[in-house]
Amino acid sequence: MAETTAAIQPGEKQGLKTKSFTFFSDVSREMRKVSWPKREELQDATVITLVLCLILAAFTFGIDKLFETVIRGIFNIF
């Protein structure tokens, strides 16, 4: 868990200004710890994601058409 920049005693209330400063200070500190992917890694992950989305969309479309055909055959709906 992130450490806060201001030590607060139990029962002590913080103002909105202090809470906001503490929050953004903590966010800034945590963002420095993030390991960001290289451009090539990000492009590879994006391509993989798009290809998998297209494959799943085609699979879902195929299953939907199969079920539609079966249901129309069962109920003789044209």
DSSP file (Angstrom, degrees, kcal/mol; ACC not computed):
  #  RESIDUE AA STRUCTURE BP1 BP2  ACC     N-H-->O    O-->H-N    N-H-->O    O-->H-N    TCO  KAPPA ALPHA  PHI   PSI    X-CA   Y-CA   Z-CA
    1    1 A M              0   0    0      0, 0.0     2,-0.1     0, 0.0     0, 0.0   0.000 360.0 360.0 360.0 144.7    0.0    0.0    0.0
    2    2 A A        -     0   0    0      1,-0.1     2,-0.3     0, 0.0    24,-0.1  -0.403 360.0-124.8 -71.4 141.7    1.3    3.5   -0.8
    3    3 A E        -     0   0    0     -2,-0.1     2,-0.2    23,-0.1    -1,-0.1  -0.630  24.5-124.6 -82.8 144.5    2.6    5.6    2.0
    4    4 A T        -     0   0    0     -2,-0.3    19,-0.1     1,-0.1    -1,-0.0  -0.598   7.2-134.8 -88.3 154.5    1.0    9.0    2.4
    5    5 A T  S    S+     0   0    0     -2,-0.2     2,-0.5    17,-0.2    -1,-0.1   0.778  89.4  56.7 -79.6 -26.4    3.1   12.1    2.4
    6    6 A A  S    S-     0   0    0     12,-0.1     2,-0.5     2,-0.0    -1,-0.1  -0.915  80.6-134.5-111.2 129.3    1.4   13.7    5.4
    7    7 A A        -     0   0    0     -2,-0.5     2,-0.5    -3,-0.0    -2,-0.0  -0.678  24.5-163.8 -80.2 127.9    1.2   11.9    8.8
    8    8 A I        -     0   0    0     -2,-0.5     3,-0.1     6,-0.0     6,-0.0  -0.944  12.5-135.1-117.3 132.2   -2.3   12.2   10.2
    9    9 A Q    >   -     0   0    0     -2,-0.5     3,-2.2     1,-0.1     2,-0.0  -0.557  40.6 -88.0 -79.8 148.2   -3.1   11.5   13.8
   10   10 A P  T 3  S+     0   0    0      0, 0.0    -1,-0.1     0, 0.0     3,-0.1  -0.324 115.8  18.2 -56.6 134.9   -6.2    9.4   14.5
   11   11 A G  T 3  S+     0   0    0      1,-0.3     2,-0.3    -3,-0.1    -2,-0.0   0.270  94.5 126.0  86.9 -10.6   -9.3   11.5   14.7
   12   12 A E    <   -     0   0    0     -3,-2.2     2,-0.3     1,-0.0    -1,-0.3  -0.643  52.9-140.1 -82.7 135.9   -7.6   14.5   12.9
   13   13 A K        -     0   0    0     -2,-0.3     2,-0.3    -3,-0.1    -4,-0.1  -0.736   7.9-146.4 -98.1 144.7   -9.5   15.8    9.9
   14   14 A Q        -     0   0    0     -2,-0.3     2,-0.1    -6,-0.0    -6,-0.0  -0.830  15.7-125.0-105.4 146.8   -7.8   16.8    6.7
   15   15 A G     >  -     0   0    0     -2,-0.3     4,-2.5     1,-0.1     5,-0.2  -0.401  29.2-105.6 -81.4 167.0   -9.1   19.6    4.5
   16   16 A L  H  > S+     0   0    0      1,-0.2     4,-2.7     2,-0.2     5,-0.2   0.872 120.6  54.6 -60.2 -39.1   -9.9   19.1    0.8
   17   17 A K  H  > S+     0   0    0      2,-0.2     4,-2.3     1,-0.2    -1,-0.2   0.917 110.7  44.4 -63.0 -44.2   -6.7   21.0   -0.2
   18   18 A T  H  > S+     0   0    0      2,-0.2     4,-2.6     1,-0.2    -2,-0.2   0.906 113.9  49.9 -67.4 -42.7   -4.5   18.7    1.9
   19   19 A K  H  X S+     0   0    0     -4,-2.5     4,-2.7     2,-0.2    -2,-0.2   0.920 111.9  48.6 -61.6 -43.8   -6.3   15.5    0.7
   20   20 A S  H  X S+     0   0    0     -4,-2.7     4,-2.6     2,-0.2     5,-0.3   0.931 112.1  47.9 -63.1 -46.1   -5.9   16.6   -2.9
   21   21 A F  H  X S+     0   0    0     -4,-2.3     4,-2.2     1,-0.2    -1,-0.2   0.924 113.2  48.3 -60.8 -44.7   -2.2   17.4   -2.5
   22   22 A T  H  X S+     0   0    0     -4,-2.6     4,-2.4     2,-0.2    -2,-0.2   0.921 112.1  49.6 -61.5 -45.0   -1.6   14.0   -0.8
   23   23 A F  H  X S+     0   0    0     -4,-2.7     4,-2.5     1,-0.2    -2,-0.2   0.952 113.9  43.0 -60.2 -51.9   -3.5   12.2   -3.5
   24   24 A F  H  X S+     0   0    0     -4,-2.6     4,-2.3     1,-0.2    -1,-0.2   0.832 112.7  53.7 -67.9 -31.4   -1.6   13.8   -6.4
   25   25 A S  H  X S+     0   0    0     -4,-2.2     4,-2.1    -5,-0.3    -1,-0.2   0.919 111.0  46.3 -65.2 -43.7    1.7   13.4   -4.6
   26   26 A D  H  X S+     0   0    0     -4,-2.4     4,-2.4     2,-0.2    -2,-0.2   0.897 111.9  51.2 -65.0 -41.1    1.0    9.7   -4.1
   27   27 A V  H  X S+     0   0    0     -4,-2.5     4,-2.5     1,-0.2    -2,-0.2   0.927 109.9  49.9 -61.7 -45.2    0.0    9.3   -7.7
   28   28 A S  H  X S+     0   0    0     -4,-2.3     4,-1.2     1,-0.2    -2,-0.2   0.912 111.3  48.6 -60.5 -43.8    3.1   11.0   -8.9
   29   29 A R  H  X S+     0   0    0     -4,-2.1     4,-0.5     1,-0.2     3,-0.2   0.904 113.2  47.0 -63.9 -42.2    5.3    8.8   -6.8
   30   30 A E  H >X S+     0   0    0     -4,-2.4     3,-1.1     1,-0.2     4,-0.6   0.871 105.9  58.7 -69.1 -36.4    3.5    5.6   -8.0
   31   31 A M  H >< S+     0   0    0     -4,-2.5     3,-0.7     1,-0.3    -1,-0.2   0.815  99.3  58.9 -64.3 -29.7    3.7    6.7  -11.7
   32   32 A R  H 3< S+     0   0    0     -4,-1.2    -1,-0.3     1,-0.2    -2,-0.2   0.743 102.9  54.4 -68.9 -21.2    7.6    6.8  -11.4
   33   33 A K  H << S+     0   0    0     -3,-1.1    -1,-0.2    -4,-0.5    -2,-0.2   0.622  84.2 108.2 -85.3 -14.5    7.5    3.1  -10.4
   34   34 A V    <<  -     0   0    0     -3,-0.7     2,-0.8    -4,-0.6    -3,-0.0  -0.395  63.2-143.5 -68.9 136.4    5.6    2.0  -13.5
   35   35 A S        -     0   0    0     -2,-0.1    -1,-0.1     0, 0.0    -2,-0.1  -0.892  20.4-155.1-101.0 108.2    7.5    0.1  -16.1
   36   36 A W        -     0   0    0     -2,-0.8     2,-0.0     1,-0.1     0, 0.0  -0.578  18.1-111.0 -85.3 143.0    6.2    1.2  -19.4
   37   37 A P        -     0   0    0      0, 0.0    -1,-0.1     0, 0.0     2,-0.1  -0.343  32.4-107.0 -71.2 153.6    6.4   -1.1  -22.5
   38   38 A K     >  -     0   0    0      1,-0.1     4,-2.3    -2,-0.0     5,-0.2  -0.340  34.8-104.8 -71.3 162.4    8.7   -0.2  -25.4
   39   39 A R  H  > S+     0   0    0      1,-0.2     4,-2.4     2,-0.2     5,-0.2   0.894 121.2  50.6 -58.0 -43.1    7.1    1.0  -28.6
   40   40 A E  H  > S+     0   0    0      1,-0.2     4,-2.5     2,-0.2    -1,-0.2   0.901 109.9  50.0 -64.4 -41.1    7.7   -2.4  -30.4
   41   41 A E  H  > S+     0   0    0      1,-0.2     4,-2.4     2,-0.2    -1,-0.2   0.903 111.4  49.1 -63.2 -40.9    6.2   -4.3  -27.5
   42   42 A L  H  X S+     0   0    0     -4,-2.3     4,-2.1     2,-0.2    -2,-0.2   0.899 111.4  48.7 -66.1 -41.0    3.1   -2.1  -27.5
   43   43 A Q  H  X S+     0   0    0     -4,-2.4     4,-2.4     2,-0.2    -2,-0.2   0.917 111.9  49.5 -65.1 -42.8    2.7   -2.5  -31.3
   44   44 A D  H  X S+     0   0    0     -4,-2.5     4,-2.5     1,-0.2    -2,-0.2   0.927 111.9  47.8 -61.1 -45.2    3.0   -6.3  -31.0
   45   45 A A  H  X S+     0   0    0     -4,-2.4     4,-2.3     1,-0.2    -1,-0.2   0.875 111.4  51.5 -64.6 -36.9    0.4   -6.4  -28.2
   46   46 A T  H  X S+     0   0    0     -4,-2.1     4,-2.5     2,-0.2    -2,-0.2   0.919 110.6  47.4 -65.9 -44.1   -1.9   -4.2  -30.2
   47   47 A V  H  X S+     0   0    0     -4,-2.4     4,-2.6     2,-0.2     5,-0.2   0.926 112.4  49.6 -63.4 -44.9   -1.7   -6.4  -33.3
   48   48 A I  H  X S+     0   0    0     -4,-2.5     4,-2.5     1,-0.2    -1,-0.2   0.918 111.6  49.5 -59.9 -43.6   -2.2   -9.6  -31.3
   49   49 A T  H  X S+     0   0    0     -4,-2.3     4,-2.2     2,-0.2    -2,-0.2   0.922 112.4  46.7 -62.4 -45.4   -5.3   -8.0  -29.6
   50   50 A L  H  X S+     0   0    0     -4,-2.5     4,-2.3     2,-0.2    -2,-0.2   0.913 112.9  49.1 -64.9 -42.5   -6.8   -6.9  -32.9
   51   51 A V  H  X S+     0   0    0     -4,-2.6     4,-2.5     1,-0.2    -2,-0.2   0.929 112.1  48.2 -62.9 -45.1   -6.2  -10.3  -34.5
   52   52 A L  H  X S+     0   0    0     -4,-2.5     4,-2.6    -5,-0.2    -1,-0.2   0.879 110.1  52.5 -64.6 -36.6   -7.8  -12.1  -31.6
   53   53 A C  H  X S+     0   0    0     -4,-2.2     4,-2.4     2,-0.2    -1,-0.2   0.914 110.7  47.6 -63.5 -41.9  -10.8   -9.8  -31.6
   54   54 A L  H  X S+     0   0    0     -4,-2.3     4,-2.5     2,-0.2    -2,-0.2   0.907 112.1  49.5 -65.6 -41.1  -11.3  -10.5  -35.3
   55   55 A I  H  X S+     0   0    0     -4,-2.5     4,-2.5     2,-0.2    -2,-0.2   0.932 113.3  46.1 -63.1 -45.6  -11.0  -14.2  -34.8
   56   56 A L  H  X S+     0   0    0     -4,-2.6     4,-2.6     2,-0.2    -2,-0.2   0.875 111.8  51.7 -66.4 -36.5  -13.5  -14.2  -31.9
   57   57 A A  H  X S+     0   0    0     -4,-2.4     4,-2.5     2,-0.2    -2,-0.2   0.926 111.8  46.7 -64.2 -44.0  -15.9  -12.0  -33.9
   58   58 A A  H  X S+     0   0    0     -4,-2.5     4,-2.5     2,-0.2    -2,-0.2   0.902 113.0  49.8 -64.2 -41.2  -15.7  -14.4  -36.8
   59   59 A F  H  X S+     0   0    0     -4,-2.5     4,-2.5     2,-0.2     5,-0.2   0.931 112.1  47.2 -62.6 -46.5  -16.2  -17.4  -34.5
   60   60 A T  H  X S+     0   0    0     -4,-2.6     4,-2.5     1,-0.2    -2,-0.2   0.903 111.9  50.7 -62.9 -41.7  -19.2  -15.7  -32.8
   61   61 A F  H  X S+     0   0    0     -4,-2.5     4,-2.5     2,-0.2    -1,-0.2   0.926 111.2  48.8 -60.7 -45.2  -20.7  -14.9  -36.2
   62   62 A G  H  X S+     0   0    0     -4,-2.5     4,-2.3     2,-0.2    -2,-0.2   0.913 112.2  47.0 -62.6 -44.4  -20.3  -18.5  -37.4
   63   63 A I  H  X S+     0   0    0     -4,-2.5     4,-2.7     2,-0.2     5,-0.2   0.904 111.9  51.9 -64.0 -41.2  -21.9  -19.9  -34.3
   64   64 A D  H  X S+     0   0    0     -4,-2.5     4,-2.5    -5,-0.2    -2,-0.2   0.926 111.0  46.5 -61.4 -45.4  -24.8  -17.4  -34.5
   65   65 A K  H  X S+     0   0    0     -4,-2.5     4,-2.4     2,-0.2    -1,-0.2   0.883 111.5  52.6 -65.3 -37.7  -25.4  -18.4  -38.2
   66   66 A L  H  X S+     0   0    0     -4,-2.3     4,-2.4     2,-0.2    -2,-0.2   0.947 112.0  44.6 -61.9 -49.0  -25.2  -22.1  -37.3
   67   67 A F  H  X S+     0   0    0     -4,-2.7     4,-2.9     1,-0.2     5,-0.2   0.889 111.5  53.9 -63.0 -38.9  -27.8  -21.7  -34.5
   68   68 A E  H  X S+     0   0    0     -4,-2.5     4,-2.7    -5,-0.2    -1,-0.2   0.930 110.2  46.9 -60.2 -45.1  -30.0  -19.5  -36.8
   69   69 A T  H  X S+     0   0    0     -4,-2.4     4,-2.2     2,-0.2    -2,-0.2   0.910 113.6  48.0 -62.8 -43.7  -30.0  -22.3  -39.5
   70   70 A V  H  X S+     0   0    0     -4,-2.4     4,-2.4     2,-0.2    -2,-0.2   0.940 113.6  46.4 -64.4 -47.4  -30.8  -25.0  -36.9
   71   71 A I  H  X S+     0   0    0     -4,-2.9     4,-2.4     1,-0.2    -2,-0.2   0.917 112.6  49.7 -63.2 -43.7  -33.6  -23.0  -35.3
   72   72 A R  H  X>S+     0   0    0     -4,-2.7     5,-1.4    -5,-0.2     4,-0.9   0.885 111.9  49.8 -62.5 -36.9  -35.1  -22.1  -38.7
   73   73 A G  H  <5S+     0   0    0     -4,-2.2    -2,-0.2    -5,-0.2    -1,-0.2   0.886 111.1  49.0 -67.5 -38.6  -34.9  -25.8  -39.7
   74   74 A I  H  <5S+     0   0    0     -4,-2.4    -2,-0.2     1,-0.2    -1,-0.2   0.930 123.2  30.5 -66.4 -44.9  -36.6  -26.9  -36.5
   75   75 A F  H  <5S-     0   0    0     -4,-2.4    -1,-0.2    -5,-0.2    -2,-0.2   0.379 102.5-126.6 -98.0   4.1  -39.5  -24.4  -36.8
   76   76 A N  T  <5 +     0   0    0     -4,-0.9     2,-0.5     1,-0.2    -3,-0.2   0.891  50.2 162.1  51.1  46.7  -39.5  -24.3  -40.6
   77   77 A I      <       0   0    0     -5,-1.4    -1,-0.2    -6,-0.2    -2,-0.1  -0.846 360.0 360.0 -98.1 127.8  -39.3  -20.5  -40.6
   78   78 A F              0   0    0     -2,-0.5    -1,-0.1    -5,-0.0    -2,-0.0   0.375 360.0 360.0-123.6 360.0  -38.2  -18.9  -43.9
